[in-house]
């Protein structure tokens, strides 16, 4: 699991935001909410933002996670 947290944190530091689809396609992480929760518990400040997107099936809502701050403890632990 630590490897997924490292991948997620590196991705967030480079791209500043991630969605569930990004986590699955780009990182191969299916349970991305657990990884986000673990990062938050270890000092990474991540904001959640609900996004509404119009698709051919109607309006769809999903969460976009944005990186705000990484504690020095989290840097030592995951990077």
For each residue, the residues with C-beta under 8 A, 3 or more apart:
1: 4 5 35 38
2: 5 6 78
3: 6 7
4: 1 7 8 27 29 35
5: 1 2 8 9 35 38 39 42 78
6: 2 3 9 10 78 79
7: 3 4 10 11 27 29
8: 4 5 11 12 18 23 27 29 32 35 36 39
9: 5 6 12 13 39 44 70 74 78 79
10: 6 7 13 14 79
11: 7 8 14 15 18 22 26 27
12: 8 9 15 16 17 18 44 46 65 67
13: 9 10 16 67 70
14: 10 11
15: 11 12 18
16: 12 13 66 67
17: 12 64 65 66 67
18: 8 11 12 15 22 23 32 64 65
19: 22 23 51 62 63 64 65
20: 23 24 32 33 62 63
21: 24 25 62
22: 11 18 19 25 26 27
23: 8 18 19 20 26 27 29 30 32 35
24: 20 21 27 28 29 30 32
25: 21 22
26: 11 22 23
27: 4 7 8 11 22 23 24 32
28: 24
29: 4 7 8 23 24 32 35
30: 23 24
31: 34 35
32: 8 18 20 23 24 27 29 35 36
33: 20 36 37
34: 31 37 38
35: 1 4 5 8 23 29 31 32 38 39
36: 8 32 33 39 40 46 65
37: 33 34 40 41
38: 1 5 34 35 41 42
39: 5 8 9 35 36 42 44 46 74 78
40: 36 37 44 45 46
41: 37 38
42: 5 38 39 71 73 74 77 78
43: 70 71 73 74
44: 9 12 39 40 67 69 70 71 74
45: 40 67 68 69 70 71
46: 12 36 39 40 65 66 67 68
47: 65 66 68
48: 63 64 65
49: 63 64 65 66
50: 61 62 63 64
51: 19 61 62 63 64
52: 59 60 61
53: 59 60 61 62
54: 58 59 60
55: 58 59 60
56:
57: 60
58: 54 55
59: 52 53 54 55
60: 52 53 54 55 57
61: 50 51 52 53
62: 19 20 21 50 51 53
63: 19 20 48 49 50 51
64: 17 18 19 48 49 50 51
65: 12 17 18 19 36 46 47 48 49
66: 16 17 46 47 49
67: 12 13 16 17 44 45 46 70
68: 45 46 47
69: 44 45
70: 9 13 43 44 45 67 74 75
71: 42 43 44 45 74 75
72: 75 76
73: 42 43 76 77
74: 9 39 42 43 44 70 71 77 78
75: 70 71 72 78 79
76: 72 73 79
77: 42 73 74
78: 2 5 6 9 39 42 74 75
79: 6 9 10 75 76
